[in-house]
Every structure is written in structure tokens, then in C-alpha cells.
Amino acid sequence: MHFEEIDIDQTHIRLKSDLDNVNLKGYILKIRSELKRYISLNRDFLLSLEPLKYNGENLPDIVLKMYESSTKADVGPMACVAGTISQMSLDYLIENGSDFSIVENGGDIALINNRNVLCGIYSNNEVLGNNIAFNIKARKHPLGICTSSGKIGHSISFGTSDSVSVISKSPSLADGLATRIANEVKGKDSESKVSNALETAENYKEYFNGVLIISDNNIGTVGKLPKIIESKDFDVKL
């Protein structure tokens, strides 16, 4: 099994893969270069916190995916950047013959796994701790698991969740949805915060498999989630 860390500016990849002879770093440099070039000519793409109108013709794939996902999730395009890079990196590995790869980019994960995988949920929650995990069964198709938090990390969040994790067939969209739902974890108490976020999540059910919301001493779920187990040994951590 091949392990690799790839750090390029704001992109921090941890890779676990059955491939050891593929230049993933070169591929990420390429798509990041395309993204940076587009941003240099379209400043609103970088700064907007809301979806933007776009013409899909002649756009780099990374830009197009970010537009599409942010439009569905009702967030700005950059809210989908980490998940999109994870998704495109995984697609690149699959195209090169991978049956098992986990691409984690700052808590936004794209994976394909021909054996069970434990994905740790790092919420820093006082009740649950950091020793719980999704048990992801072996599968033949890609999956995205992305997390947003109002307390951990550098990403913008208007809510106060410990963590909001979204599981979707599209890591790019899961990233945007995690941001959108986490923004609504707000209210007069922990119970109302989770209730508000659950109501928001219901509006996007067609786009995800399941959502896990953790806020103080309250937990909420929507859809179908993998089994959650207690463990200290993870293949990857959100």
C-alpha cells in the first residue's frame, strides 16, 4: 500500500492507495494551475459566498465542477474547492487502475475501497470524544465524505457546529453541502441549532446519502449513514 502526503499551498493531501507509480502531485499541480488562472480573471469566483451564474463552455473541469456543486448546494464556488480536488484526484487514480484509494484533503475525503474502511469522525465533542468512526463497507464506486465545523479548521462557517459530515456520491457536492448545512447550526440552544440544520438538510436530500450533525450534547441525522462504531484505529480521519 502506498502512502503519500502532498502539500501545495492551501491543498494538503493525505493519500492511501494501491498504486505507487502515479504522479498525483503533478496532476494536482495542473488542475490547481487551471483554477488559479481562472480566478485571476474572475475575482468573484474567489470571493462570492453565494452561487454564481456561469456558462459551461470552455471552462476547466475543476472550475465547472465547482460551479455545478456550489449551485446545487447554494454556496459560493470556493466552498467546494477541497472536495472537488479530492474528487478529481480520485478519478485520476481510478483512471490509472486503482481499486483502493483514499484521498483526504483537509477533512474532505474521496475514496474507492475494495475492503472495509474506518473513517474517524473528529468533532472534538466533549460527549463523543474523537474515537468514533464510520464503517465504510467495501464498494466498487467512488464516495465522498466531507465535513464542516464552526469550531475547528480555517474554513468559513456561519454556524457553531462541532461537525457536520455529509456523505454523497459526489465529494465536490458533499463539500458544498457540509458548508451549507453547517451554516445553519445556530439558535438559542444546542437542540434548536441541530433542529435548524436538520430542516436545511431535508431540502437537499436528493443530493446526499446521509448527514451527521454533532453540536454540543445533541446529534442529528438525515438519510442513510454507514454504521458508526467506536475505534481508535482509523484508515483516515475527517
C-alpha positions in Angstrom: 0.0 0.0 0.0 1.3 3.4 -1.0 1.2 6.4 1.5 1.9 9.9 0.4 1.4 13.5 1.7 1.1 16.3 -0.9 1.3 19.9 0.2 0.7 22.6 -2.4 -0.2 26.0 -0.9 -3.7 25.5 0.7 -4.0 21.9 -0.6 -3.0 19.3 2.0 -3.5 15.8 0.6 -3.0 12.6 2.5 -3.1 9.6 0.1 -3.5 5.9 0.7 -3.6 3.9 -2.5 -2.9 0.6 -4.1 -1.0 2.5 -6.8 2.6 3.6 -6.2 3.7 4.7 -9.6 1.2 7.5 -10.5 2.2 11.2 -10.4 -0.8 12.5 -8.5 1.2 15.6 -7.4 1.7 16.6 -11.0 -1.9 16.2 -11.7 -2.9 18.3 -8.7 -0.5 21.0 -9.8 -2.1 21.0 -13.2 -5.7 21.4 -12.0 -4.7 24.0 -9.4 -2.9 26.0 -12.1 -6.1 26.0 -14.2 -8.1 27.1 -11.1 -5.7 29.9 -10.2 -5.6 31.1 -13.8 -9.4 31.3 -13.9 -9.6 33.1 -10.5 -7.1 35.7 -11.7 -9.6 36.7 -14.4 -12.7 36.2 -12.4 -12.3 37.6 -8.9 -16.0 37.0 -7.9 -15.3 33.2 -8.2 -12.9 33.5 -5.3 -14.9 35.9 -3.1 -18.6 35.1 -3.5 -20.4 33.3 -0.7 -23.4 32.6 -3.0 -23.7 30.7 -6.2 -22.7 32.5 -9.4 -24.2 32.3 -12.9 -21.9 30.6 -15.4 -21.5 29.5 -19.0 -20.2 25.9 -19.0 -18.5 26.3 -22.4 -14.7 26.1 -22.4 -14.3 26.0 -18.6 -11.6 23.9 -17.0 -13.1 20.8 -15.4 -12.2 21.9 -11.9 -14.0 25.2 -12.4 -17.0 23.7 -13.9 -17.4 21.1 -11.1 -17.1 23.9 -8.5 -19.8 25.9 -10.3 -22.1 22.9 -10.6 -21.7 21.8 -7.0 -22.0 25.3 -5.5 -25.2 26.0 -7.4 -26.8 22.8 -6.1 -25.6 23.5 -2.5 -26.4 27.2 -2.6 -23.0 28.3 -1.5 -20.1 30.1 -3.1 -17.8 28.2 -5.5 -14.8 28.1 -3.2 -16.9 26.2 -0.6 -16.5 23.2 -2.9 -12.8 23.5 -3.7 -11.3 20.9 -1.3 -13.9 18.3 -2.1 -13.5 18.9 -5.9 -9.7 18.5 -5.7 -10.3 15.2 -3.7 -12.8 14.0 -6.3 -10.7 14.8 -9.3 -7.7 13.3 -7.7 -9.6 10.1 -7.0 -11.0 10.0 -10.6 -7.4 10.3 -11.8 -6.3 7.3 -9.7 -9.3 5.2 -10.8 -8.5 6.0 -14.5 -5.0 4.6 -13.8 -6.4 1.4 -12.4 -6.9 1.9 -8.7 -9.4 -0.3 -6.8 -8.5 1.2 -3.4 -7.6 4.8 -2.9 -8.4 7.3 -0.1 -7.7 11.0 -0.9 -8.1 13.2 2.2 -7.8 16.9 1.7 -8.3 18.9 4.9 -11.1 16.6 6.1 -12.8 16.3 2.7 -12.5 12.7 1.5 -12.9 10.9 -1.8 -12.5 7.2 -1.7 -13.0 3.9 -3.5 -12.5 0.8 -1.4 -12.5 -2.9 -2.2 -12.3 -3.6 1.5 -13.8 -2.1 4.6 -12.5 1.3 5.7 -12.8 3.1 9.1 -13.3 6.8 8.7 -12.7 8.6 12.0 -15.0 11.5 12.9 -13.0 14.2 14.6 -15.5 16.6 16.2 -13.7 17.3 19.4 -17.1 16.8 21.1 -17.0 16.6 24.9 -19.5 13.7 25.0 -18.5 11.6 22.0 -14.7 12.3 22.0 -12.7 11.6 18.9 -12.9 7.8 18.9 -15.9 7.1 16.7 -15.8 6.2 13.1 -17.9 5.4 10.0 -17.5 1.8 9.0 -17.5 2.1 5.2 -18.2 -1.3 3.6 -16.3 -2.4 0.5 -17.6 -0.8 -2.7 -16.9 -0.5 -6.4 -17.9 3.1 -6.8 -16.5 6.4 -5.5 -17.8 8.0 -2.4 -17.4 11.4 -0.8 -17.3 12.1 2.9 -16.9 15.8 3.7 -17.1 17.7 7.0 -17.5 21.3 8.0 -17.2 22.8 11.5 -17.9 26.1 13.2 -15.2 25.4 15.8 -12.3 23.5 14.0 -10.4 24.5 10.9 -9.9 27.6 8.9 -12.8 27.4 6.5 -15.6 30.0 6.8 -18.7 28.8 8.7 -21.6 30.9 10.0 -22.7 28.2 12.4 -21.3 26.8 15.6 -21.4 23.0 15.0 -18.7 20.7 16.3 -19.0 18.9 13.0 -21.4 18.4 10.1 -20.5 15.4 7.9 -22.1 14.8 4.5 -21.8 11.5 2.6 -22.6 11.7 -1.1 -21.6 10.1 -4.4 -20.0 13.4 -5.3 -17.2 14.6 -2.9 -17.4 18.0 -4.6 -21.1 18.4 -3.8 -20.6 16.9 -0.3 -18.1 19.6 0.5 -20.6 22.4 -0.5 -23.5 20.8 1.3 -21.4 20.3 4.5 -20.8 24.1 4.5 -24.4 24.9 3.7 -25.9 22.8 6.4 -23.2 23.7 9.0 -24.1 27.4 8.4 -27.5 26.7 9.9 -26.3 25.2 13.2 -27.3 28.3 15.1 -30.0 29.2 17.6 -30.7 29.8 21.3 -29.6 26.4 22.4 -27.9 23.2 21.2 -31.2 21.4 20.4 -32.6 24.2 18.3 -29.2 24.6 16.5 -29.4 20.9 15.4 -33.1 21.2 14.5 -32.4 24.2 12.3 -29.6 22.4 10.5 -31.8 19.2 10.0 -34.5 21.3 8.4 -32.0 22.7 6.0 -30.5 19.3 5.2 -34.0 18.0 4.3 -34.1 20.5 1.4 -31.1 18.8 -0.2 -31.9 15.1 0.3 -31.7 14.3 -3.4 -28.0 15.1 -3.4 -26.7 13.1 -0.5 -26.8 9.6 1.1 -26.7 10.8 4.7 -25.8 13.7 7.1 -24.4 13.6 10.6 -24.7 16.7 12.7 -22.8 17.0 16.1 -23.3 20.1 18.3 -22.5 20.1 22.0 -24.7 17.4 23.6 -27.0 16.9 20.6 -26.8 14.7 17.5 -28.9 14.8 14.4 -29.0 12.6 11.3 -30.7 12.7 7.9 -30.8 9.9 5.3 -28.8 6.7 5.5 -25.4 6.7 7.2 -22.8 3.9 7.4 -22.6 2.1 10.8 -20.9 4.2 13.4 -18.5 2.3 15.7 -16.1 3.1 18.5 -12.5 2.7 17.5 -9.0 4.3 17.9 -7.6 2.8 14.7 -8.7 4.7 11.6 -7.8 4.4 8.0 -8.5 8.1 7.6 -9.9 10.8 9.8 -12.4 13.6 8.9 
